[in-house]
């Protein structure tokens, strides 16, 4: 049995539509029929990098139904709606047996893995413990947006925000807006987003930002921040991920403040350590999330205490993915584009 996939073949080249065999789940794995998968900016950046493995199927922000289970799987049945993490834990190591499958000793990820395909496809495999039930009140498209929300959640949690902190977020992509959502959710008074795209700034206001700065007009972001809030930021989230941005944040940061690096820069970069030393800055790098994070976000979505709806700007078919992927190298009005393999229009 074959499935449709969109395959990354080479640097800076369009994804290629290709039929591949439907994978078979191992003893402690589940096969998911992909109903929705988000296009992640990190995939686009990776497709422009030298180190990315080729001939792989990307896609890690997804949701769907269980189509098959391994012979040792007991917690799922066919047809269950799930939202998975993009990983395959073994289910047998000490970490997995203790319930901490995100630290599995044999953990595999779906991204850029020659052995396992990602979710730019009709089907994908994850470990049986690497998925959560999807409540009926949450759509597949909304569930596919949980992954960037989880990245933002992890970043805000690791930043150890205090109630009197003033937050500046550089970059209003999906992750930047997720950071804004969580900073606002946790009660931070000033959550200001800086971005050059006016359409993204408008979305930021729907996702928790208390104010926005158009960086194409206000070149002095800190001065603009101070005009709006009466103070300077104590925490800067860098959510752009291009060379030079960490150094730019160091230059903007106040003494004794924090910089949280969330953007995934996939090239070599440099910054001036002495500036960090003289300002006694805290420079924090973050990555990832856990099944528990996903469970928290699913619960909050189900209770309608947070929303992901403003993030979802486009919904496309798998056949439309290669062209959209190319358009998003220079994005205009796209935010979170959801690929729906079963979509007919």
N, C-alpha and C positions, 0 to 999 in steps of 0.2 A: 504494500500500500504506500502510495506517495502523497506528499503534501507540497503546497506552494511555500516558497521561502523567498526572501530578499537577501542576497549574499554580498558581503563586502569582499571585493576582489583585489583592489589595489589602491594605493594612496591617491587621493584627490579624484577618484573615478566614481561614477554613479554606481549605486547598488544594482545588482543584476537579478532579475526574477528567474528562479530556477526550481525545478521539481527535485525533491530529495525524499529518501525513504522516511516514513514516520518512525521515530525512535521507539524502542521497546523499553519499558521501565524495568529497572532491576528489582531485587527482592524487597527493598525498603524505599522504593521510589513510586511516584505517581506521574501519569501522563496527563497533561492539561491541554484541552482544546482551547486555544487562545481566542477570546472574544474581543479583547481590547488591549492595545499596547501603545504606550506613549513613546514619542520620539524624544530622546534625551540629547541635550546639547553636548554632553561628553562623548556621545557616539560620533557626532559630527566632528568634534575636535580630534578624536582618535583617528578618524578616516583621513585626516590631514597630517598625521604624525608618521615618523619613520619607523617607530618600533612596533606598530600594531600588527598582530598576526593577520594574514590574509586568508581568503576563502572561508570565512567564518560568517555565521548569522548573528547579528547583534540583536539588541532588544531586551530590556530588563525591567520595564515598568508595565506589568500586565496583570490580567485577571481572566478567568475562564471557568470551564467546567471539567470535572474529572472524566477522562475518556477511558483510562485503563489504570490498574493498580498492580504493584508487584505482589508476589505470592506470600510475603510476610507482612503486608499492610493490613491493619485491622481498623484503623480509625476513620477510613473514608469508604464511600461507596460510589459507584458510577453515577454521574449526573450531578454530584455535589458542586455547587458554585463556590469558588475559592479565590482568594487573593494571595498569591505566593510571593515569597522573597526570591530573588534571582540567585538561588544557591542550591546545592545538593549536599546535605550532610549525610554522614554514613549511618547514623543511628546505632552505632556499636561501640564507639570510643567512650572513654570516661566522661568527656564533656557532654556528648549526646545522651548518655545514660542518666546524667544528672539534670537533663532538661535544658542545658546551655548549648543548643545545637549551633548557635552563631559562632561558637569557638570550637567547632568540630576539628579534630586533629587531621582529618582527611577532607576538609571542606573543598568543594569545587564550586566555581562560579560559572554562570552561563555566558558572561561577557567574554568574547575573544577566546573561546575555548574550542579547540579543534574536535574534542570528543563529544561535546554537548552543544546543541544549537540554542540560541536565544529565541526571543518571542517575536521577531519579525518573520513569523511563520504561522502555520495553522496549528502546530502542536509543539509543546516543549515539556521537558521533564524537570521536576524538582524532587527533593527528598520529602518523604511523607510528613516529617515534622516541620517542613519549611513553608507551610501554607496555613492560612486561617480561613474559617468559614466566612462566606460573604453574605451578610444579612440582606434580606429581600428589599429593604429600603435604600440600598446603595447600588447604583448601576455599575455595569462593567467599566464604563468609561470613567466614572468617578473613582472606582477602585484602582484603575490604572494610574491615577494621579496620586495615590497614596505614597508611592515610592519617593517622589521629590518632597512631599510633605514630611516623610520620615527623615530624609537628609537634613531638612531644615530643623526638625525637632531635635535631632542629635546635636546639631551645631549649637543651638540655643542652650540645650542642657549642659554641654561641655563648656560653654562660655561662663557658666556659673554667674549669671546675671543677678545683680542686687536690685531691689525695688527702686533705688534712687539713681540707677544707671540711666544714661542717655545714649540711645543707640543710633548709629548711622550705618545704613546698608548700602554698599556700593554695588549696583547691578540689580536690575529688576526683571531678571529671567524667572522661571518657575521656582528655582531654589531661593533666590533673593526674596520673592514674595512669600514663600513658605517661612523663611526666617521672620519676615514682618508679621505674619500671622501668629507665630508662636510667641514672639516678643510681646505683641499686643495681648495675646491670650493670657500670658503670665503677668500682666499688669504693669508693664513698663510705660511710663507717661509719654516719653518722646521716642517715637519710632519713625525715623526719617529715611526715606529711600532716595538715593541719587541715581539718575539714569539719563541717557541722552535721547531715548525713544519716547516721545510724548504718549503714544498709545499704551506703552508699558507703564508709564507713570499713572495713567488713569486707572489701570488695573490695580496698581499698588494701593490706591485709596480704597479699593473694594476688599483688599486682603489684609487690612490691619494697619497700614501706614497712617500716622497722624499728620504727616506733611510730606511733600515731595520736592526734590530739587532737580530742575532740568539742567544737567551738567553741560549741555551744549550752549546754554545761555549764561549760566552762573559758573564761571570758570573757577572761582574761589569757593569751593564747596563748604569749607569750614566757616567762612564769613557768612554764607547764606544760611547755614545751620544755626549760627548764633543769632542772626536776625530773627529767625523763626521761633527759636526756643528760649532765647535769653541765656544760653550757655553753650559750651562746646561738648562734643560727644566724649563719653568715657569708654565706649566700646564701638569699634569699627568692624563690621563684617565685610570681608572682601569676597564677593560672590561673582567675580568676572572670570578669573582664571586665565589671564593672558600675561606674558612677560612684562615686568615693570610695575604691575599693580601692587604687589606687596611693598615695594619701595615707595610707591606713591602714598600708600596708607601710612607707612612709617613717617613720612614727611608730614602728613596731616595730623598724626596722632598727638595728643596732649601728653605731657609727662605723667607717668604712673597709670596710663590707660592700657586697654587691651586691644589687640588686633586678632580677629578670628578668621583664619584662612579657610574658606569653604570652596572657593573656585578651584577647579581642577586644571591647573596649568600642565600641559603635556609636553612642554619644551623646557630646556634649561633656562634658569632664571637666576638673578643675583640681587642682593640687597646689601645695605651698609650696616653691619652689626654694631659698629660704634654708635650710630644714631640710636639704635635700640638700647644700648648700654647707657648712654648719657641721659636718655629719657626714662630709663628703668621700665621699659615696656614689657608686657606679657604678650608673647607671640604664640598663638594656639593654632595647631593644625588639627582638623577633624576629618573623620571619614566614617561613613556607614551608619548602621542601625541594627536593631535586633528584632526578633519575632515579637517580643514584648512591646517594643515601640509601635509596631504595626497594630498590635491588639489595642493599644491605647487610642491610636488614630481612628481605627474602625469604630470603636465605641463612641468617640466624640462626633464622628460623622453621623452615626446612627441616631445620636441624641440631637443632631443639628446644632451643636455647640461650635463647630467650625464648618467651613465650606471650602470646596475645591472648584466649584462651578465657574468662577471667573477665570480660572486658569485655562479651561478647555475652550479653545478658540476655533479649532478645526477638527473634523472627523472625516477620515478618508478610507479608501479601500487599500488592500495590500498591493494591488496593481498600481495605485497612485503613489505609493511610498517612494520609489526611486526619484521621481520628479520633485516631490515635496522635500525630500532629503537635500537635494541640490539647491532648492530655493532657500532653505533654512541656513545655508552657508552665509547668506546675507539677508537675515530675517527682516520682515517688514511688520506685518500685523500678526504674525504667528506667535503664540505663546506655547501652550501644550497642545500638540497635534496628536490625536488619537487614531491609531490604525485599527480598523475593524475588519478582519479577514472575511467575515461573513456578510459584510455590508454590500448591498446590491446597487447603490446609486453612486 
